[in-house]
Structure formats: C-alpha cells, structure tokens
Amino acid sequence: SFFPRPPMESTLIQLDARKGKRLPYAEFVPFLKTVFRYKNKTLHNALTESRPFLAEQGFSFAVKNDYASRVKSLEAASEKVFALSAEELAQAFHALK
C-alpha cells in the first residue's frame, strides 16, 4: 500500500483475437526488434539501416535487389517508427515479404 494513496483509476479490458490474416510470430518479432533499434528514424531510414541485420537473421527479402525500391514505396515510409501503429508495421512486413 502506498501513502499517500496515488490518484489513479483502474480499468479491466478484454482482448479478443481477430479473424483473418495472422502474422508469423517467429518472423515478425525479430523484424520488429530490428526495426525498433532505430525507433526515432523514419520507417524508410530504419529499414535501410536494418538491412544488414535483417539479412543476417535470415530474412530473404533483405537480400533482394528490389529491397530499396520496396522500402521507398511503403505507405508509412515517411513516418517515425515509434509513431506507427501495429497495423502499419504489419503492412510494412507483408509488403516486404
């Protein structure tokens, strides 16, 4: 117990799984960890600088010749990584795959 008692409210939420396309957890989490090394950069710059690390981790899309053009064409390429929603990050992942 805290003294003085902090002014806070609690809320209980329930999360329900969505139906539809699921992300491959084993691939998506390492992708996120690598991209979030550069969380203060734009998605374009983060993916460009992450390319060697992604290739090292076995992401085949990182070694393809069209990687740079695919990164540039991402809808959220000019947004900061930390400001992206989960959906935007998933879209980027699927677009590169």
Salt bridges, closest charged atoms under 4 A:
GLU27 OE1 - LYS97 NZ 2.64
GLU49 OE2 - LYS41 NZ 3.21
ASP66 OD1 - ARG70 NH1 3.41
GLU87 OE2 - ARG18 NH2 3.04
